Amino acid sequence: MDVQSDTPQQHSAMLGPNNKLILCNNSTEGSGELLFKEVNLRPEYDNQFVRNLVNEMSCVFIANQRSPDCPMTVEEVLHYSRSYRAVIKESMQHVQRALMTEDAASADLLDDLMRTLVVSESAWNLMEIIFFQEPQGGELALQLLKWLSIHIDDCRVMMEEVMKEDPVHHHHNYWPAVYGCLLQGKTEGVMELLVASNNTSKSCRVLMSVLSKMPVYQAAGMAVNEYEGKWRMWREELKQMLSQGVFADDDKMAQMAKILSGDLDSILSAVEELSAPWYSYLMAAIFYTQPYAKFHQVQGSIEGAVHRCGGIKSFDTHDSLIYHILRRNLVELMKCCSEEFSSWWFAAHLADVFHQANLLQEKNSLDTTMRDSLLLEYGGSLMQDHRLWNVGIHYLLQCPKYGRYHLQEYLARLPLASTRQALKVLSVCETHGFTQQASSICRVMARREMREDRLGSALTWCRHGKDGNMATIVAEKFLDQYRESVMLPSVDVLDALGPTMLLMSKKLLFLVKLREFHQLVDTGEEKEACSLLVALIKSRTAPARYWFLLILELLPMLESSKVLFTPDEIYDLMNAVTELKQSKSEEMMNELEVSRIQTLHLSLTRCLAKVTLSDSNALVAISCDV
């Protein structure tokens, strides 16, 4: 990719290795030097904590994949979901420890990551409550407040600080701590703060009594109807006290009493005073107006709560996630996850949990499930990172319709930075039957090794890819070196070639036979060596341009006192020398070549005479014996 701008100061951009965009300033002003800048298109994966998170999440993902014939139970889905959440929590702990030691530059990046993890874990926890635990009336409000107190723990922190002050009510966060506890349904915390303040007013004593008598739902020992009746009676008594002006002498106690009685304006006022999010208002309003509410009643209160707290336009990422989870709108939830997070890890894993729970049935225009689409995006983003591509494979393979096609394309585009990485990619291709990609990798590596003059390695890659055409090219390089030095390189590789490779390349067959000739000479089997080389020339397995060198290899054996050739073999060699001489006129040959041909003719003539004489002597000996 190359992009040019039309502005006077020209810039260009091109996509470089490892998914980096290389920007170049082509301006001729100033020094005239080209200025380059790399921009990483996947910066989140440069963070070691993110990579660790990705690896840990993948382990959970792989271990919990099921076939459609064996769906998960609700308990198994919950266990699967909580395993992901445990990974996120562990990652939060690692980042928190790092924040205590990192410098300012790194701290900014870690702060951003920490915020992302906190939002993810909080939303994931609420998702488990709403979609999988499905608490019934009486339990639901308590579960929501419990979730709120876990993930918004400002009031706990403030309460700890306040309780260290003496007297406690002089601390500037005393009343924020009181209201914070009240909004989260922590009535015991409210009572503890009131007792610590030594407030002896009548209003305070009455409010303490009201708090102590407030009915609390117990799932094990109380029916919902019984709880609802007790709570309504308690609330009516409190409203009567308010109408009679029992708390008129203390504005703070009056406001707290109004909150307890379910006065929405008072609840909203406390939420605004604490700058708490919209869902704090919703959950407090549910708890103090209908704590026995069922889920559809909670859903009916959502839009009103959002409207009172400033509307959807005021939402941040966390607000939006909570909004879609409470409305049980999976499509909008997945859309929000995809848009708000810089990486696909959250949306992809969340979608798979919903898929395993059989809650995602929607398909898009390409007939691909939402879960598969998100896994393809996430797996693809991992495949584009040179450190995480092997993790991305698992996600693509879990997409039955398009996963293998995507994987093949990504594997074909992976930068093969080293032999080790090439072997890893090749192993993946072979495991999944991607023969075309495997052959392409072997061919690329063979060419690279050949350029580096590592012919043995190049031939090994050809053998791995069963690439006869490439093996022929490498064999040519072997023979070029042989022609220059009359020595064969990387003979151990030649020895290891199997019969299949030899059938795929005629030149490779010649190369192996030449190696066999040298082995026979080394072991003293000269006669067999001579017969082999003559056969190579006669059958034209050996290219004609190498005949001269081959016959020169035979020169010491032609001059040997031993009879190593048959007359037919010598005639075959003479014909080869004659053919070479005819293919190249004497004017085109240098003095050395002319001299060598004359030497070969002379050696062949002498050898023929020696063989003929030997045969004659043998005949005479036979006649004498007769």
N, C-alpha and C positions, 0 to 999 in steps of 0.2 A: 504494500500500500504506500502510495506517495501522494502527499497533499501539498499544493502550492497556494499561497495567498496572493491576492491581486493588489495588495497595498505596496507603497514604495519600498518599505522595508520587507524584503522577501524572507519568508520562512518556509521550511518544508518539514514534513514528518513522515516517518516510516515505522512500521511495526518490527521491532527487534526481537531477539530471543527472550525466552522466559516471560512472554507477555508484557514487554516493556515498549513504551512509545518513545522513540528517539526524535527529539526536536532539534532542528538545526537552523541557526540564524545565518542566512546567506548574504547579508548586507555587505556591500563593498566599502562602506564608510569606515573611517577609523583605521585600524590596523589591517583590515582586510582578512583577518583570520576567521575561520569558521568556528562558531561556538555551538557545542553540542550539549544537550541536557536530556537525561533519561527520566521518564515519568513512568512509574510502576502502575499498571492498570489494576493490579490486585494487591494493594498495599496491606490489606488486613492479614494476609497470609505471611507477611514478613515478621509478624509478631509471634515469638516463640510460644506464648501462652495460648494464642489462637490455634496454632498448629497442634499443641498438646490437646486442646479441647476437641479439635477435629478428629484426632486419632482416637481419643477416648470415646467420643460419641459414635464413631464408626464401629467400635467393638460392641457396644450395646446394640447398634442397628443390626449387625451381622448375626448376633446371637439370638435375635428375636424375630427373624423372618419366618413366616409360616406359609404353607401352601393354602390355596382357597378351600381345599377339602378339610383343613384342620384349623378352623378359626380359634381365636383366643377367647377365653372366658373373661368376664368382667374383672375378676381378681388378677388374671394374667396381664390384662391391659394395664391395670393400675400399677402392677409391679414393673412392667415395661416402662411406663411413663415416669415412675419414680426413679428408675435407674438413670434416665436422662437427667432428671432434676438433680440427682446426687452428683453427676459429673459436673453440672453447672455450678453447684455449691462448692465442690472441690476446687474448681477453677477460680472461683471468687476468693477462696482462701489463699491460693497461690498469688493471685494478683495483689491482694491486700498486704501480704508479707513483702512483696516486691516494692510496693508503694512506700514502705518505710525505709528503703535503702536506695532507690533509684534517684538519679539527678532530675533536675526540673524538666529538661527536654523529654526524657522518657516518662516522667510522671504525667504529663499531659495526655500522652497516648494511653497510658495505663488507666487514667481517670475515665477516659472515654470508654475503654473496654469494660471497666468496672460498672459504669452506668448501664451499659448494654446487658451485662450479665445479671445485674440486679433486676432490671425490667423483665428480662426473659424468665428468670426464676419465679418472680412474683406472678406474672401472667400465667405461667405454666401451672403453678400451684392452684390458682383460681380455676383454671380450665379443668383440672382433676376434680375439684369440688362440684362444679356445675355439670360436667358431662358424664363423669364416671361414678362419683360417690352418690350424687343425687339425693342429698338429705331432704327429709320430709318436713312438714310443718312443725315448728318448735325447734327443730335442729338447724334448719337452714339459716335463720338469723344469727344463731350462736356461731355457726361455722363461718359465716361471712365476717363477723366481728373478730373471730379468732384469726382468720386470714389477715384482716386489716391490722391487727395488733402485731402480727409477726413481721409484716412487710413495711409498716409505717410505725416505727418504734420511737418516734420523737418524744412521746409523752413518757415512756419508760426512762429515757435518758434524762429528760427534764426532772422527773420525779426523783431520780437518784441524786441529781445536783441539788434540788430543793431541800431534800431531807438532810443534807449536810450543813445547811444554814441554821443558825440559831438567833432569833426565832425563824421558823421556816417561812412564815407569811411575809417576811421582809424581802425574801428573794424575788427578783424581778420576774421570774418564770413561775411563781407560785400558782397564780390563777390560770395561766396557759396549761400548766400540768394538770390542774383540777379538771378543766374543761376537756383536755385531751383524753384523760381517763374516762370521763363521762361519755364522750362521743363514741368511745370504743367499748362501752358497756362494762368497764372495769369499776364496778361499784365499790369493791373492797379497797381499791386504790384511792378512790375519792374519799371514803371514810377515813382511811389512814392519814391522808393529808389534812382533813378537817380536824381530826383528833390532835394531830401534831401542832395545829395552829393555836390551840388552847382557846378557841372561840366558845364562849359560854352563853352566847345569845340564845333567846328562845327559838328563833328561826333555825339556827344551826342545830339545836337539839332535836327539833321536830324533823328537820330534813334527814338527820342521822337515823331517826326512827323509821322514816319512810324508806330510806335506802336498805335498812336491815330487814324490812318486811317485804321487800320487792320479790315477787315469785320468780323462781328460776326453773326453767324446764329441765327435767331429768328424764331422759329417754327410757331408762330402765324401769323406773317406778312410777310413771305418771302418764296418763292418757292425754292426748292433745286437747280434747274437749275439757277435761278437768283443769288443765293448765290455763286454757283460755278463760274459763270462768273465774278462776282465782285472780288472774291478771286484770281482767276487766273490773273486778270489784276493787282491787288495789288502786287502779287508775282513777276510778270514780271518787274514791276517798281523797286522793291527792287533788283532783280538780275541785272538790268541795273546799278543801283547805285554801286553795288559791282564790276561789271566789269569795271566801270569808276574810281574806286579807291576812292570813296567818303569817305570811312571809313579807308583809309590807314594810317591816322595819329594816330589811337588809336586801338591797337590790341584787347582790350576788346570789344569795340564797333563793331569791324569787326567780331569777333567771334559770338557776339549776333545777328548781321545781318545775318550771315551765318545760324545760327540756325533757325531764322525766315523764311529764304528762303528755308528751308528744306534740308540743307546740312547734310547728314547722318553722315559723319565723325565728324563734329562739334558737332552734338547732342550726338554721342557716347563719344566724348572726355569730354563733360560736365557731362554725366552720370557717367563715370569712375572717374572723379575728385570728384564727390559727393558720390561715392561708392553706387550709387542708384541701385536698382534691375533691372533685365532685362526688366520687363514689363514697367518700367519708360521710358526706351528707346523706346519700341514699341509704347506706347501711345503718346509720344512726336513726334515720327517719323510720325505717322498717322496724328496727328493734324497739323503738318507743311508741309506735302507733299500732303495729300488728306483728308482734314477735312470733306468732304462731303461723305466719304467712307461708303459703305454698309458693312454688316457683313462679307460676303464672301470675300471682299477685305481685311478686317482686318485679317481674318483667313489665307489668302495668304501671309501675312507679318510676321506671327508668327515664322516660322522656320528660316527665315533670321535673325530676331531679336535675337532668341536664339543662333544661330551660332555666331553672332557678339559679344554676351555677355558672351561667354565662354562655351556654350553648356549645355546640360541637366545634365551632371555629376557634375556641380557646383551648382545645385539646392538644396535649403533647402526645408522644408515641405511647406512653404508658396508659394515658387516659383512653386513647382510641382502642388499644388492645382490650382493656377492661370492659369498655362499652360493648364491643362485639362479642366478647365471651359471655357477658351477662345476658345479652340478647340471643345467645346461642346461634349466631349467624356465622356459620363456618366459611361460607364463600367470602364474605367481607373480612372475616378474621384472617384468612389466608392471604387475601389481597393486601391487607394492612401489614402483615408480617413481611411480605415480599417487598413492599414499597419502603417501609421504615428502616429495615436493617440493611447494612452494607453487604452482608453475606447471606447466602441462602440456607445456612445451617439450621437456623431456628425454624423457618417455615417448612423445610423439607422433613425434618424429624417430627415436627408436630403433625404434619400431614400424614406421616406413616403411622403414628399412633392412632389417629382417627381412622385410618384405613384398616388397621388391625382390629379396631373396634367396630368395623363395618358401618361407619358413620359418613364416609365419603363415597357417594355414588355418582356425583356429577361428572359429565364428560363434556369436553370442548368440541369445537368444530372439526378437529382432527381425530375425534373418537379416542382421545387419550384421557385417562383419569387425571384429576387435579394432582393427586399424589404422584403419578408418574411424571407429569410435567415438572413438578417441583424437584423431584429426584434427578431428572435429566438436567435441569439447570444447575443444581448443586453439584452433581457429579461432573458436569462439564466444567464448572469453575475450578474444581480440584484437578481435573485432568490438564488444565492449562498452567498449573504450578509444578515446577520441576521437582518439588519436595513432596508433593501430596498426590501425584497422579495415580500412584498405586492404590491409594485409598478411594479415589473416585471410581475405580473399576467396580467396586462392590455395589455402588449406588446405581450405576448404569445397568448392571446385569439384573437388577431387581425390577427393571421396566420391560415387561415381556414383549411389547409391540415394537418399540423403537430403540431399546437400550443397546442391543448388539450392533445395530447400524451406527449409532453414535460412537460407541466404543471403538469400532473399526476405524472411523474417521479420525478420532482423537489419537489413537495409537499410531496411525500413519503420519501424524504431524508432530509427534513428540521429538524434541531435539535430542539426538543421541550423543550426549556430551562425553561419554566414556564407554569403553568396552563392557564394563560392569553393567551400566544402565542398558546398553543395547541387549545384553543377555537377558536382563530382567524383562524387557519389553518383548523380546522374542519368546521367552517362556510363556508369557501371557497369551501371545498370539497362538502358540502351539497348543496351549491348554484348551483354548476356546475354538480351535479349528479355523483360525483366520490365516489360511495358507497364503493368500495374496499379500497380506501385510507382512507375514513372516519372510516371504521371498524378497520383498522390497527392502526390509531391514538388512537381510544378509547381503543383498547387492550393494546397498549404501556402505556398509561396513567393509565389504571386500574392496570397493573402489578407494575408500579412505586408507586402508592398509596398503593398498598397492601404490598410492601416491606417496606414502611414507616409506616405500621400498621394503615393506615387511610382507614379502610374497608368501611365506609360509602361513601367516595369519590370514592373508587374503584368500588363500586356497582353502583354509579351514572354514571360512565363512561361506565359500561356494559349496563346499561339501554339506554344510549345515542346511543351506537353502536349496540343495539339489539343483543348482543353477548351472546347466551345461554351457550356456553361452558365455556367462561370466567366467566360468572355469577355463574356457578356451582363451579368453583374453589374458587371464593370469598365467596360463601355460605359455603364452607367447612371451610374456615378461621373463619367465623362467628360462626359456630357450634363448632369449636375447642375452641374459647373463651367462648362459652356458657358452654361447658363441664368443663372448668377450673373454671369458676366463677358462673355458673348457672344464668348468666345475659346476655341479648342480647345487643350488642353495636349498636349505630346509628339507634335507632328504628324509627326515623323520616324518614330516607331513606326507610326503609322497608314499612312504611305506605304509601309512595308515589309511590310504584311500581304498575304498571298497570297490567291488566290481560294478556296482550301479553307476558310480561316477565315471568310470572308464568307458562305459557304453554311451554316456551322454556327450563325450568330447573326444574326438579322434586325436587331437593334439595332446590332450592329457594322457591318453593311452600311450602315445609315443614317448611322452616324458617318463612315464612309469617304466616302460620297457628299457629306456635308456638308463634309468636308475638300476634296473635289474641287471643290465650289462655290466655296470661298474661293480655291483655286488659279486657277480660271477668271477670277474677278474680278480677282485680282492681275495676271494676264497680259493684261487688257483684253478678254477674250472674254465680255463681259457678257451678250449675247443667249443664248449657250449656257448660261451660269450660271443665267439666269432660267428657261430651259426645264427645266434639271435640277432646280431647287428646286420648281417647280410640279409636275413629274412625281412627286417624292417625296411631296408632299402629296396629289395626286390618287390615287396608288396606295396611299396609307396606309402606305408604308414608314416614313415619319416618324410617330411617335406623335402623337396629337391634341394632347397637352399642350404640344408644341413648335411647333405650327403658328403660334401667335401670334408667337413669336420669329422663325420663318423668314420670315413675311410682313414683319415689321419689318426683317429683313435686306434685303428687296427694296425697301423704301421709297425709298432714294436712286435706284434704277433706275426706279421708278414715276414719280418726279418728274423724271426725266431728259428732256431735249429730244429725245433719240433715241427711236425706236420700237423697243422691245426685247421687246414681248410681242405675241402674237396675240390676237384677241378671245376665242378659246376659253380661252386661258390666264388671261385676266383674269376670265372668268366662273367658271373653276375656283377662283380665289382668292376671288372674291366669295362663292361657295358655302361655302368653308371658313370665312370670317369669319362668315357667317350661322350656320353650324353651331356655331361657338364661342360666339356670342352666345346661341343657344338653349340650349346646355348649361349656361349660367350666367346666372341672372336678374340684372337690373340692381341689385337690392337687395343681391346678394352680391358685386358688383364694387365696387372702390374707385374714387375719382375719376380716378386715373391710368389705370386700365384702360378706363374709359368714354371718357375723352378719346382714348386711343390707338385704340380701335375706331372712333370717329368720324373720326379722322384717316385711318385706313386706308380707310374707306368713301369719304371724300372723294378720297383719292389714287387709289383704284381707279376711281372715276367719271370723274375728270379723265383718267386714262390711257386709259380706254375711249373717251372722246370724242376724245382725240388719235389713237388708233389708227383709229377710225371715220373721222375727218376725213382721215387719211393715206390710208386705203383709197379714200375718195371721190375725193380728188385724183388718185390713181393711175388710177381708172376714167375720170375726165374726160380725163386726159392720153392714155389709150389711145384714147378716142373721137375726140379731135382728130387723133391720128395717122391714124386710119382715114379 
